[in-house]
Amino acid sequence: MPENPESEGSRLITLKQIELEHGVSRSALHTYRRSSSFPQPVPVEGSTKTQYRADEVAAWFQANPKQQGKKRDQFVSHQQGEPMDARKDLYAFAMQGKEHSPAISERASQKIDAFRAAVLREAADRLDESETLRDLTDDHMHDVNAAANELRRMADENPSEDTE
C-alpha cells in the first residue's frame, strides 16, 4: 500500500467531496460504487476514509453523464417502502437507452411474459421430478402437486394485462 497515493500524481477525494463536486446524492453515489465501472477506492495508510483518485472519478462522470429522468446504472422502478414489481424493473432495464415506441414496448412485454412463463413451468416440472419429494407422505405429495399445478396456472396467465 502506498504511503501517499497523491504523490503518484492524482489528487484524492472523499465520498463527500465527490457528492459536492459532481452534484450527486449519497444514495446515488453508493449505487454508482456498486457498478463494476466505477473507479476503485485507493487505500491510504493511516486513513479510515474511503478515497478515490479525482481524475478517475471525473473521467467516470464524463463517460456517464447525468440524463434527466434516467438513472445511470440503476433500473429499479419502485419507491423505497413500496413492494417491488420485478416485471416493471425488468421492463425498465430492457428498455434502458432504447426508443419507446408502442411496437417495441409490446415486443419487450411479450418477451418478459414468455420468460416468466418458462420459469414458472420449469419450477413446476422440477417439483414433479424431485427425487427428494417422492419420499413424502401422500398428504404432502398432494400439496406438492397442488403447488406444481398452481405454478402452471400462473404460467398461463398474462401478467402484462394486470400491470397496466
LUMROKE-821433 format. One record per atom (N, C-alpha, C): atom name; x, z, y. Coordinates in Angstrom, 1 decimal, decimal comma, always signed. Example, Ala and Ser with C-alpha at 12.3 -4.5 7.8 and 13.67 -1.06 7.14 Angstrom:
<sites>
+------+--------+--------+--------+
| site |      u |      w |      v |
+------+--------+--------+--------+
|    N |  +13,2 |   +7,8 |   -5,7 |
|   CA |  +12,3 |   +7,8 |   -4,5 |
|    C |  +13,2 |   +7,8 |   -3,3 |
|    N |  +12,8 |   +7,1 |   -2,2 |
|   CA |  +13,7 |   +7,1 |   -1,1 |
|    C |  +12,9 |   +7,9 |   +0,0 |
+------+--------+--------+--------+
</sites>
This chain:
<sites>
+------+--------+--------+--------+
| site |      u |      w |      v |
+------+--------+--------+--------+
|    N |   +0,9 |   +0,0 |   -1,2 |
|   CA |   +0,0 |   +0,0 |   +0,0 |
|    C |   +0,9 |   +0,0 |   +1,2 |
|    N |   +0,7 |   -0,9 |   +2,1 |
|   CA |   +1,5 |   -1,0 |   +3,3 |
|    C |   +1,2 |   +0,3 |   +4,2 |
|    N |   +2,3 |   +0,8 |   +4,8 |
|   CA |   +2,1 |   +1,9 |   +5,7 |
|    C |   +1,3 |   +1,6 |   +6,9 |
|    N |   +1,6 |   +0,4 |   +7,5 |
|   CA |   +0,9 |   -0,1 |   +8,7 |
|    C |   +0,6 |   -1,5 |   +8,5 |
|    N |   -0,6 |   -1,8 |   +8,0 |
|   CA |   -1,0 |   -3,2 |   +7,9 |
|    C |   -1,1 |   -4,0 |   +9,2 |
|    N |   -1,2 |   -3,3 |  +10,3 |
|   CA |   -1,3 |   -4,0 |  +11,6 |
|    C |   +0,1 |   -4,7 |  +11,9 |
|    N |   +1,1 |   -4,1 |  +11,3 |
|   CA |   +2,4 |   -4,7 |  +11,6 |
|    C |   +2,5 |   -6,1 |  +10,9 |
|    N |   +1,6 |   -6,4 |  +10,0 |
|   CA |   +1,6 |   -7,8 |   +9,4 |
|    C |   +0,9 |   -8,8 |  +10,3 |
|    N |   +0,5 |   -8,5 |  +11,5 |
|   CA |   +0,1 |   -9,5 |  +12,4 |
|    C |   -1,4 |   -9,5 |  +12,8 |
|    N |   -2,2 |   -8,7 |  +12,1 |
|   CA |   -3,6 |   -8,7 |  +12,4 |
|    C |   -4,1 |   -7,3 |  +12,9 |
|    N |   -4,9 |   -7,3 |  +13,9 |
|   CA |   -5,5 |   -6,1 |  +14,4 |
|    C |   -6,5 |   -5,6 |  +13,3 |
|    N |   -6,6 |   -4,3 |  +13,1 |
|   CA |   -7,5 |   -3,7 |  +12,1 |
|    C |   -8,7 |   -3,2 |  +12,9 |
|    N |   -9,9 |   -3,3 |  +12,3 |
|   CA |  -11,1 |   -2,8 |  +12,9 |
|    C |  -11,9 |   -2,1 |  +11,9 |
|    N |  -12,7 |   -1,1 |  +12,4 |
|   CA |  -13,6 |   -0,3 |  +11,5 |
|    C |  -14,9 |   -0,9 |  +11,4 |
|    N |  -15,8 |   -0,4 |  +10,6 |
|   CA |  -17,1 |   -0,9 |  +10,4 |
|    C |  -17,9 |   -0,8 |  +11,7 |
|    N |  -17,7 |   +0,3 |  +12,4 |
|   CA |  -18,4 |   +0,5 |  +13,7 |
|    C |  -18,0 |   -0,6 |  +14,7 |
|    N |  -16,7 |   -0,9 |  +14,7 |
|   CA |  -16,2 |   -1,9 |  +15,7 |
|    C |  -16,8 |   -3,3 |  +15,3 |
|    N |  -16,9 |   -3,6 |  +14,0 |
|   CA |  -17,5 |   -4,8 |  +13,5 |
|    C |  -18,9 |   -4,9 |  +14,0 |
|    N |  -19,7 |   -3,8 |  +13,9 |
|   CA |  -21,1 |   -3,8 |  +14,3 |
|    C |  -21,1 |   -4,2 |  +15,8 |
|    N |  -20,3 |   -3,5 |  +16,6 |
|   CA |  -20,3 |   -3,7 |  +18,1 |
|    C |  -19,8 |   -5,1 |  +18,5 |
|    N |  -18,7 |   -5,5 |  +17,9 |
|   CA |  -18,1 |   -6,8 |  +18,3 |
|    C |  -18,9 |   -8,0 |  +17,8 |
|    N |  -19,6 |   -7,9 |  +16,7 |
|   CA |  -20,4 |   -9,0 |  +16,2 |
|    C |  -21,9 |   -8,9 |  +16,3 |
|    N |  -22,3 |   -7,8 |  +16,9 |
|   CA |  -23,8 |   -7,6 |  +17,1 |
|    C |  -24,6 |   -7,5 |  +15,9 |
|    N |  -24,1 |   -6,8 |  +14,8 |
|   CA |  -24,9 |   -6,7 |  +13,6 |
|    C |  -25,3 |   -5,2 |  +13,4 |
|    N |  -26,3 |   -5,0 |  +12,7 |
|   CA |  -26,7 |   -3,6 |  +12,3 |
|    C |  -25,9 |   -3,1 |  +11,2 |
|    N |  -25,9 |   -1,8 |  +11,0 |
|   CA |  -25,2 |   -1,2 |   +9,9 |
|    C |  -25,7 |   -1,7 |   +8,6 |
|    N |  -27,0 |   -1,8 |   +8,4 |
|   CA |  -27,5 |   -2,2 |   +7,1 |
|    C |  -27,2 |   -3,7 |   +6,9 |
|    N |  -27,2 |   -4,5 |   +7,9 |
|   CA |  -26,8 |   -5,9 |   +7,7 |
|    C |  -25,4 |   -6,0 |   +7,3 |
|    N |  -24,5 |   -5,2 |   +8,0 |
|   CA |  -23,1 |   -5,2 |   +7,6 |
|    C |  -22,9 |   -4,8 |   +6,2 |
|    N |  -23,6 |   -3,8 |   +5,7 |
|   CA |  -23,4 |   -3,4 |   +4,3 |
|    C |  -23,9 |   -4,5 |   +3,4 |
|    N |  -24,9 |   -5,2 |   +3,7 |
|   CA |  -25,4 |   -6,3 |   +2,9 |
|    C |  -24,3 |   -7,4 |   +2,9 |
|    N |  -23,7 |   -7,7 |   +4,0 |
|   CA |  -22,6 |   -8,7 |   +4,0 |
|    C |  -21,4 |   -8,3 |   +3,2 |
|    N |  -21,1 |   -7,0 |   +3,2 |
|   CA |  -20,0 |   -6,5 |   +2,5 |
|    C |  -20,2 |   -6,6 |   +1,0 |
|    N |  -21,4 |   -6,6 |   +0,5 |
|   CA |  -21,7 |   -6,8 |   -0,9 |
|    C |  -21,5 |   -8,2 |   -1,4 |
|    N |  -21,5 |   -9,1 |   -0,4 |
|   CA |  -21,3 |  -10,5 |   -0,8 |
|    C |  -19,8 |  -10,8 |   -1,2 |
|    N |  -19,6 |  -11,6 |   -2,1 |
|   CA |  -18,2 |  -11,9 |   -2,5 |
|    C |  -17,4 |  -12,6 |   -1,5 |
|    N |  -18,0 |  -13,2 |   -0,5 |
|   CA |  -17,3 |  -14,0 |   +0,5 |
|    C |  -16,8 |  -13,2 |   +1,7 |
|    N |  -17,4 |  -11,9 |   +1,9 |
|   CA |  -16,9 |  -11,1 |   +3,0 |
|    C |  -15,5 |  -10,6 |   +2,8 |
|    N |  -14,7 |  -10,5 |   +3,8 |
|   CA |  -13,3 |  -10,1 |   +3,7 |
|    C |  -13,2 |   -8,7 |   +3,0 |
|    N |  -12,2 |   -8,5 |   +2,3 |
|   CA |  -11,9 |   -7,2 |   +1,6 |
|    C |  -11,3 |   -6,2 |   +2,6 |
|    N |  -11,7 |   -4,9 |   +2,4 |
|   CA |  -11,1 |   -3,9 |   +3,3 |
|    C |   -9,6 |   -3,8 |   +3,0 |
|    N |   -8,9 |   -3,3 |   +4,0 |
|   CA |   -7,4 |   -3,1 |   +3,9 |
|    C |   -7,1 |   -1,7 |   +3,8 |
|    N |   -6,4 |   -1,3 |   +2,7 |
|   CA |   -6,1 |   +0,1 |   +2,5 |
|    C |   -5,0 |   +0,5 |   +3,6 |
|    N |   -5,3 |   +1,6 |   +4,2 |
|   CA |   -4,3 |   +2,1 |   +5,2 |
|    C |   -3,9 |   +3,5 |   +4,8 |
|    N |   -2,6 |   +3,7 |   +4,6 |
|   CA |   -2,1 |   +5,0 |   +4,2 |
|    C |   -2,4 |   +6,1 |   +5,2 |
|    N |   -3,0 |   +7,2 |   +4,7 |
|   CA |   -3,3 |   +8,3 |   +5,6 |
|    C |   -4,6 |   +8,2 |   +6,3 |
|    N |   -5,4 |   +7,1 |   +6,1 |
|   CA |   -6,7 |   +7,0 |   +6,8 |
|    C |   -7,8 |   +7,0 |   +5,8 |
|    N |   -8,9 |   +7,6 |   +6,1 |
|   CA |  -10,1 |   +7,6 |   +5,2 |
|    C |  -11,1 |   +6,5 |   +5,7 |
|    N |  -10,9 |   +5,9 |   +6,8 |
|   CA |  -11,8 |   +5,0 |   +7,4 |
|    C |  -11,6 |   +3,6 |   +6,7 |
|    N |  -12,7 |   +2,9 |   +6,4 |
|   CA |  -12,7 |   +1,6 |   +5,9 |
|    C |  -12,3 |   +0,6 |   +7,0 |
|    N |  -11,3 |   -0,2 |   +6,9 |
|   CA |  -10,8 |   -1,0 |   +7,9 |
|    C |  -10,6 |   -2,5 |   +7,4 |
|    N |  -10,8 |   -3,4 |   +8,3 |
|   CA |  -10,7 |   -4,8 |   +8,0 |
|    C |   -9,8 |   -5,5 |   +9,0 |
|    N |   -9,2 |   -6,6 |   +8,5 |
|   CA |   -8,4 |   -7,5 |   +9,5 |
|    C |   -9,4 |   -8,2 |  +10,4 |
|    N |   -9,2 |   -8,0 |  +11,7 |
|   CA |  -10,2 |   -8,5 |  +12,7 |
|    C |  -10,3 |  -10,1 |  +12,6 |
|    N |   -9,1 |  -10,7 |  +12,3 |
|   CA |   -9,2 |  -12,2 |  +12,3 |
|    C |   -9,9 |  -12,7 |  +11,1 |
|    N |   -9,9 |  -12,0 |   +9,9 |
|   CA |  -10,6 |  -12,4 |   +8,8 |
|    C |  -12,1 |  -12,2 |   +9,0 |
|    N |  -12,5 |  -11,1 |   +9,6 |
|   CA |  -13,9 |  -10,8 |   +9,9 |
|    C |  -14,4 |  -11,8 |  +10,9 |
|    N |  -13,7 |  -12,1 |  +11,9 |
|   CA |  -14,1 |  -13,1 |  +12,9 |
|    C |  -14,3 |  -14,5 |  +12,2 |
|    N |  -13,4 |  -14,8 |  +11,3 |
|   CA |  -13,5 |  -16,1 |  +10,6 |
|    C |  -14,7 |  -16,2 |   +9,7 |
|    N |  -15,1 |  -15,0 |   +9,1 |
|   CA |  -16,2 |  -15,0 |   +8,3 |
|    C |  -17,5 |  -15,1 |   +9,1 |
|    N |  -17,6 |  -14,5 |  +10,2 |
|   CA |  -18,8 |  -14,6 |  +11,1 |
|    C |  -18,9 |  -16,0 |  +11,7 |
|    N |  -17,7 |  -16,6 |  +11,9 |
|   CA |  -17,8 |  -18,0 |  +12,4 |
|    C |  -18,3 |  -19,0 |  +11,3 |
|    N |  -17,9 |  -18,7 |  +10,1 |
|   CA |  -18,3 |  -19,6 |   +9,0 |
|    C |  -19,7 |  -19,3 |   +8,6 |
|    N |  -20,2 |  -18,1 |   +8,9 |
|   CA |  -21,6 |  -17,7 |   +8,5 |
|    C |  -22,4 |  -17,3 |   +9,8 |
|    N |  -22,7 |  -18,3 |  +10,7 |
|   CA |  -23,3 |  -17,9 |  +11,9 |
|    C |  -24,7 |  -17,4 |  +11,7 |
|    N |  -25,1 |  -16,5 |  +12,6 |
|   CA |  -26,5 |  -16,0 |  +12,6 |
|    C |  -27,4 |  -17,1 |  +12,8 |
|    N |  -28,5 |  -17,1 |  +12,0 |
|   CA |  -29,6 |  -18,0 |  +12,2 |
|    C |  -30,9 |  -17,3 |  +12,5 |
|    N |  -31,5 |  -17,6 |  +13,6 |
|   CA |  -32,7 |  -16,9 |  +14,0 |
|    C |  -33,7 |  -16,9 |  +12,8 |
|    N |  -34,2 |  -15,7 |  +12,4 |
|   CA |  -35,2 |  -15,7 |  +11,4 |
|    C |  -34,7 |  -15,8 |  +10,0 |
|    N |  -33,4 |  -16,0 |   +9,8 |
|   CA |  -32,8 |  -16,1 |   +8,5 |
|    C |  -31,8 |  -15,0 |   +8,3 |
|    N |  -31,7 |  -14,6 |   +7,0 |
|   CA |  -30,7 |  -13,6 |   +6,7 |
|    C |  -29,5 |  -14,4 |   +6,0 |
|    N |  -28,3 |  -13,9 |   +6,2 |
|   CA |  -27,2 |  -14,7 |   +5,7 |
|    C |  -27,2 |  -14,7 |   +4,2 |
|    N |  -26,9 |  -13,6 |   +3,5 |
|   CA |  -26,8 |  -13,6 |   +2,0 |
|    C |  -27,9 |  -12,8 |   +1,4 |
|    N |  -28,9 |  -12,5 |   +2,1 |
|   CA |  -30,0 |  -11,7 |   +1,7 |
|    C |  -31,2 |  -12,5 |   +1,6 |
|    N |  -32,0 |  -12,4 |   +0,5 |
|   CA |  -33,2 |  -13,1 |   +0,4 |
|    C |  -34,4 |  -12,2 |   +0,0 |
|    N |  -34,3 |  -11,0 |   +0,3 |
|   CA |  -35,4 |  -10,1 |   +0,0 |
|    C |  -36,5 |  -10,2 |   +1,0 |
|    N |  -37,7 |  -10,5 |   +0,5 |
|   CA |  -38,8 |  -10,8 |   +1,4 |
|    C |  -39,7 |   -9,5 |   +1,7 |
|    N |  -39,4 |   -8,4 |   +1,1 |
|   CA |  -40,3 |   -7,3 |   +1,3 |
|    C |  -39,7 |   -6,3 |   +2,3 |
|    N |  -40,5 |   -5,5 |   +2,9 |
|   CA |  -40,1 |   -4,5 |   +3,8 |
|    C |  -39,7 |   -3,2 |   +3,0 |
|    N |  -38,8 |   -2,4 |   +3,5 |
|   CA |  -38,4 |   -1,2 |   +2,9 |
|    C |  -39,7 |   -0,3 |   +2,7 |
|    N |  -39,9 |   +0,2 |   +1,6 |
|   CA |  -41,0 |   +1,1 |   +1,3 |
|    C |  -42,2 |   +0,4 |   +0,7 |
|    N |  -42,2 |   -1,0 |   +0,8 |
|   CA |  -43,3 |   -1,7 |   +0,1 |
|    C |  -42,8 |   -2,1 |   -1,3 |
|    N |  -43,8 |   -2,4 |   -2,2 |
|   CA |  -43,4 |   -2,8 |   -3,5 |
|    C |  -42,8 |   -4,2 |   -3,4 |
|    N |  -41,8 |   -4,4 |   -4,3 |
|   CA |  -41,1 |   -5,7 |   -4,3 |
|    C |  -41,9 |   -6,7 |   -5,0 |
|    N |  -42,0 |   -7,9 |   -4,5 |
|   CA |  -42,6 |   -9,1 |   -5,2 |
|    C |  -41,5 |  -10,0 |   -5,6 |
|    N |  -41,0 |   -9,9 |   -6,8 |
|   CA |  -39,9 |  -10,7 |   -7,3 |
|    C |  -40,1 |  -12,2 |   -7,2 |
|    N |  -41,4 |  -12,6 |   -7,4 |
|   CA |  -41,7 |  -14,0 |   -7,3 |
|    C |  -41,4 |  -14,6 |   -5,8 |
|    N |  -41,9 |  -13,8 |   -4,8 |
|   CA |  -41,6 |  -14,2 |   -3,4 |
|    C |  -40,1 |  -14,2 |   -3,1 |
|    N |  -39,4 |  -13,2 |   -3,6 |
|   CA |  -38,0 |  -13,1 |   -3,4 |
|    C |  -37,3 |  -14,3 |   -4,0 |
|    N |  -37,7 |  -14,7 |   -5,2 |
|   CA |  -37,0 |  -15,8 |   -5,9 |
|    C |  -37,4 |  -17,1 |   -5,1 |
|    N |  -38,6 |  -17,2 |   -4,7 |
|   CA |  -39,0 |  -18,4 |   -3,9 |
|    C |  -38,2 |  -18,5 |   -2,6 |
|    N |  -38,0 |  -17,4 |   -1,9 |
|   CA |  -37,3 |  -17,4 |   -0,7 |
|    C |  -35,8 |  -17,8 |   -0,9 |
|    N |  -35,3 |  -17,3 |   -2,0 |
|   CA |  -33,9 |  -17,6 |   -2,4 |
|    C |  -33,8 |  -19,1 |   -2,7 |
|    N |  -34,7 |  -19,6 |   -3,5 |
|   CA |  -34,7 |  -21,0 |   -3,9 |
|    C |  -34,8 |  -22,0 |   -2,7 |
|    N |  -35,6 |  -21,5 |   -1,7 |
|   CA |  -35,9 |  -22,4 |   -0,5 |
|    C |  -34,9 |  -22,2 |   +0,6 |
|    N |  -33,9 |  -21,2 |   +0,4 |
|   CA |  -33,0 |  -20,9 |   +1,5 |
|    C |  -32,2 |  -22,2 |   +1,9 |
|    N |  -32,2 |  -22,5 |   +3,1 |
|   CA |  -31,5 |  -23,6 |   +3,7 |
|    C |  -32,1 |  -25,0 |   +3,3 |
|    N |  -33,3 |  -25,0 |   +2,7 |
|   CA |  -33,9 |  -26,3 |   +2,4 |
|    C |  -35,1 |  -26,6 |   +3,3 |
|    N |  -35,5 |  -27,8 |   +3,4 |
|   CA |  -36,6 |  -28,3 |   +4,1 |
|    C |  -37,9 |  -27,7 |   +3,5 |
|    N |  -38,8 |  -27,2 |   +4,3 |
|   CA |  -40,0 |  -26,6 |   +3,7 |
|    C |  -41,2 |  -27,5 |   +3,9 |
|    N |  -41,2 |  -28,5 |   +3,1 |
|   CA |  -42,4 |  -29,4 |   +3,1 |
|    C |  -43,4 |  -28,9 |   +2,0 |
|    N |  -44,6 |  -29,3 |   +2,1 |
|   CA |  -45,6 |  -28,9 |   +1,1 |
|    C |  -45,2 |  -29,3 |   -0,3 |
|    N |  -44,7 |  -30,5 |   -0,5 |
|   CA |  -44,3 |  -31,1 |   -1,8 |
|    C |  -43,2 |  -30,3 |   -2,4 |
|    N |  -42,2 |  -30,0 |   -1,6 |
|   CA |  -41,0 |  -29,2 |   -2,1 |
|    C |  -41,5 |  -27,8 |   -2,4 |
|    N |  -42,3 |  -27,2 |   -1,6 |
|   CA |  -42,8 |  -25,8 |   -1,8 |
|    C |  -43,6 |  -25,8 |   -3,1 |
|    N |  -44,4 |  -26,8 |   -3,3 |
|   CA |  -45,2 |  -26,8 |   -4,6 |
|    C |  -44,3 |  -27,0 |   -5,8 |
|    N |  -43,3 |  -27,8 |   -5,7 |
|   CA |  -42,4 |  -28,0 |   -6,8 |
|    C |  -41,6 |  -26,7 |   -7,1 |
|    N |  -41,1 |  -26,1 |   -6,1 |
|   CA |  -40,4 |  -24,8 |   -6,3 |
|    C |  -41,3 |  -23,8 |   -7,0 |
|    N |  -42,6 |  -23,7 |   -6,5 |
|   CA |  -43,5 |  -22,7 |   -7,1 |
|    C |  -43,8 |  -23,1 |   -8,6 |
|    N |  -43,9 |  -24,3 |   -8,9 |
|   CA |  -44,1 |  -24,7 |  -10,3 |
|    C |  -43,0 |  -24,4 |  -11,2 |
|    N |  -41,7 |  -24,5 |  -10,7 |
|   CA |  -40,6 |  -24,2 |  -11,5 |
|    C |  -40,5 |  -22,7 |  -11,7 |
|    N |  -40,8 |  -21,9 |  -10,6 |
|   CA |  -40,8 |  -20,4 |  -10,8 |
|    C |  -41,8 |  -20,0 |  -11,8 |
|    N |  -43,0 |  -20,6 |  -11,7 |
|   CA |  -44,1 |  -20,2 |  -12,7 |
|    C |  -43,7 |  -20,6 |  -14,1 |
|    N |  -43,1 |  -21,7 |  -14,3 |
|   CA |  -42,7 |  -22,2 |  -15,6 |
|    C |  -41,6 |  -21,2 |  -16,2 |
|    N |  -40,7 |  -20,8 |  -15,3 |
|   CA |  -39,6 |  -19,9 |  -15,7 |
|    C |  -40,2 |  -18,5 |  -16,1 |
|    N |  -41,1 |  -18,0 |  -15,3 |
|   CA |  -41,8 |  -16,8 |  -15,6 |
|    C |  -42,5 |  -16,8 |  -16,9 |
|    N |  -43,2 |  -17,9 |  -17,2 |
|   CA |  -44,0 |  -18,0 |  -18,4 |
|    C |  -43,0 |  -18,1 |  -19,6 |
|    N |  -41,9 |  -18,8 |  -19,5 |
|   CA |  -40,9 |  -18,9 |  -20,6 |
|    C |  -40,4 |  -17,5 |  -20,9 |
|    N |  -40,1 |  -16,7 |  -19,8 |
|   CA |  -39,5 |  -15,4 |  -20,1 |
|    C |  -40,5 |  -14,5 |  -20,8 |
|    N |  -41,8 |  -14,5 |  -20,3 |
|   CA |  -42,8 |  -13,7 |  -21,0 |
|    C |  -43,0 |  -14,1 |  -22,4 |
|    N |  -43,0 |  -15,4 |  -22,7 |
|   CA |  -43,2 |  -15,9 |  -24,1 |
|    C |  -42,0 |  -15,5 |  -25,0 |
|    N |  -40,8 |  -15,6 |  -24,4 |
|   CA |  -39,6 |  -15,1 |  -25,2 |
|    C |  -39,7 |  -13,6 |  -25,5 |
|    N |  -40,1 |  -12,8 |  -24,5 |
|   CA |  -40,3 |  -11,4 |  -24,8 |
|    C |  -41,3 |  -11,1 |  -25,9 |
|    N |  -42,4 |  -11,9 |  -25,9 |
|   CA |  -43,4 |  -11,7 |  -26,9 |
|    C |  -42,9 |  -12,1 |  -28,3 |
|    N |  -42,1 |  -13,2 |  -28,3 |
|   CA |  -41,6 |  -13,7 |  -29,6 |
|    C |  -40,6 |  -12,6 |  -30,1 |
|    N |  -39,8 |  -12,1 |  -29,2 |
|   CA |  -38,8 |  -11,1 |  -29,7 |
|    C |  -39,5 |   -9,8 |  -30,2 |
|    N |  -40,6 |   -9,4 |  -29,6 |
|   CA |  -41,3 |   -8,3 |  -30,2 |
|    C |  -41,8 |   -8,6 |  -31,6 |
|    N |  -42,3 |   -9,9 |  -31,8 |
|   CA |  -42,8 |  -10,3 |  -33,1 |
|    C |  -41,6 |  -10,3 |  -34,1 |
|    N |  -40,5 |  -10,7 |  -33,7 |
|   CA |  -39,3 |  -10,9 |  -34,6 |
|    C |  -38,4 |   -9,7 |  -34,8 |
|    N |  -38,7 |   -8,6 |  -34,1 |
|   CA |  -37,8 |   -7,5 |  -34,1 |
|    C |  -37,8 |   -6,8 |  -35,5 |
|    N |  -36,6 |   -6,7 |  -36,0 |
|   CA |  -36,4 |   -6,0 |  -37,3 |
|    C |  -36,6 |   -4,5 |  -37,2 |
|    N |  -36,2 |   -4,0 |  -36,0 |
|   CA |  -36,4 |   -2,5 |  -35,8 |
|    C |  -37,8 |   -2,1 |  -35,8 |
|    N |  -38,7 |   -3,0 |  -35,2 |
|   CA |  -40,1 |   -2,6 |  -35,0 |
|    C |  -40,9 |   -2,8 |  -36,3 |
|    N |  -40,3 |   -3,5 |  -37,3 |
|   CA |  -41,0 |   -3,7 |  -38,5 |
|    C |  -41,2 |   -2,4 |  -39,3 |
|    N |  -40,4 |   -1,4 |  -39,0 |
|   CA |  -40,4 |   -0,2 |  -39,8 |
|    C |  -41,5 |   +0,8 |  -39,2 |
|    N |  -42,2 |   +0,4 |  -38,1 |
|   CA |  -43,2 |   +1,3 |  -37,5 |
|    C |  -44,4 |   +1,4 |  -38,4 |
|    N |  -45,2 |   +2,4 |  -38,2 |
|   CA |  -46,4 |   +2,6 |  -38,9 |
|    C |  -47,4 |   +1,5 |  -38,4 |
|    N |  -48,5 |   +1,3 |  -39,2 |
|   CA |  -49,5 |   +0,3 |  -38,9 |
|    C |  -50,1 |   +0,5 |  -37,5 |
|    N |  -50,3 |   +1,8 |  -37,1 |
|   CA |  -50,9 |   +2,0 |  -35,8 |
|    C |  -50,0 |   +1,6 |  -34,7 |
|    N |  -48,7 |   +1,9 |  -34,9 |
|   CA |  -47,7 |   +1,5 |  -33,9 |
|    C |  -47,5 |   +0,0 |  -33,8 |
|    N |  -47,6 |   -0,7 |  -35,0 |
|   CA |  -47,4 |   -2,1 |  -35,1 |
|    C |  -48,6 |   -2,8 |  -34,4 |
|    N |  -49,8 |   -2,2 |  -34,5 |
|   CA |  -50,9 |   -2,7 |  -33,8 |
|    C |  -50,7 |   -2,7 |  -32,3 |
|    N |  -50,0 |   -1,6 |  -31,7 |
|   CA |  -49,7 |   -1,6 |  -30,3 |
|    C |  -48,7 |   -2,6 |  -29,9 |
|    N |  -47,7 |   -2,8 |  -30,8 |
|   CA |  -46,6 |   -3,8 |  -30,6 |
|    C |  -47,3 |   -5,2 |  -30,5 |
|    N |  -48,2 |   -5,5 |  -31,5 |
|   CA |  -48,8 |   -6,8 |  -31,5 |
|    C |  -49,7 |   -7,0 |  -30,2 |
|    N |  -50,4 |   -5,9 |  -29,8 |
|   CA |  -51,2 |   -6,0 |  -28,6 |
|    C |  -50,3 |   -6,3 |  -27,4 |
|    N |  -49,1 |   -5,6 |  -27,3 |
|   CA |  -48,2 |   -5,9 |  -26,2 |
|    C |  -47,7 |   -7,3 |  -26,2 |
|    N |  -47,4 |   -7,9 |  -27,4 |
|   CA |  -46,9 |   -9,3 |  -27,5 |
|    C |  -48,1 |  -10,2 |  -27,1 |
|    N |  -49,3 |   -9,9 |  -27,5 |
|   CA |  -50,4 |  -10,8 |  -27,1 |
|    C |  -50,7 |  -10,7 |  -25,6 |
|    N |  -50,5 |   -9,5 |  -25,0 |
|   CA |  -50,7 |   -9,4 |  -23,5 |
|    C |  -49,6 |  -10,2 |  -22,8 |
|    N |  -48,4 |  -10,1 |  -23,3 |
|   CA |  -47,3 |  -10,9 |  -22,7 |
|    C |  -47,6 |  -12,4 |  -22,7 |
|    N |  -48,2 |  -12,9 |  -23,8 |
|   CA |  -48,6 |  -14,3 |  -24,0 |
|    C |  -49,7 |  -14,6 |  -23,0 |
|    N |  -50,7 |  -13,7 |  -22,9 |
|   CA |  -51,8 |  -13,9 |  -21,9 |
|    C |  -51,3 |  -14,0 |  -20,5 |
|    N |  -50,3 |  -13,1 |  -20,2 |
|   CA |  -49,7 |  -13,2 |  -18,8 |
|    C |  -49,0 |  -14,5 |  -18,6 |
|    N |  -48,3 |  -15,0 |  -19,6 |
|   CA |  -47,6 |  -16,2 |  -19,5 |
|    C |  -48,5 |  -17,4 |  -19,2 |
|    N |  -49,8 |  -17,3 |  -19,7 |
|   CA |  -50,7 |  -18,4 |  -19,5 |
|    C |  -51,4 |  -18,3 |  -18,1 |
|    N |  -51,3 |  -17,2 |  -17,4 |
|   CA |  -51,8 |  -17,1 |  -16,1 |
|    C |  -51,1 |  -17,9 |  -15,1 |
|    N |  -51,7 |  -18,2 |  -14,0 |
|   CA |  -51,0 |  -18,9 |  -12,9 |
|    C |  -50,8 |  -18,0 |  -11,7 |
|    N |  -49,6 |  -17,3 |  -11,6 |
|   CA |  -49,4 |  -16,3 |  -10,6 |
|    C |  -49,4 |  -16,8 |   -9,2 |
|    N |  -49,1 |  -18,1 |   -9,0 |
|   CA |  -49,0 |  -18,6 |   -7,6 |
|    C |  -50,3 |  -18,6 |   -7,0 |
|    N |  -51,4 |  -18,7 |   -7,7 |
|   CA |  -52,7 |  -18,6 |   -7,1 |
|    C |  -53,0 |  -17,2 |   -6,6 |
|    N |  -52,5 |  -16,2 |   -7,3 |
|   CA |  -52,7 |  -14,8 |   -6,9 |
|    C |  -51,9 |  -14,4 |   -5,7 |
|    N |  -50,8 |  -15,0 |   -5,4 |
|   CA |  -49,9 |  -14,5 |   -4,3 |
|    C |  -50,1 |  -15,3 |   -3,0 |
|    N |  -51,0 |  -16,2 |   -2,9 |
|   CA |  -51,1 |  -17,0 |   -1,7 |
|    C |  -52,3 |  -16,4 |   -0,9 |
+------+--------+--------+--------+
</sites>
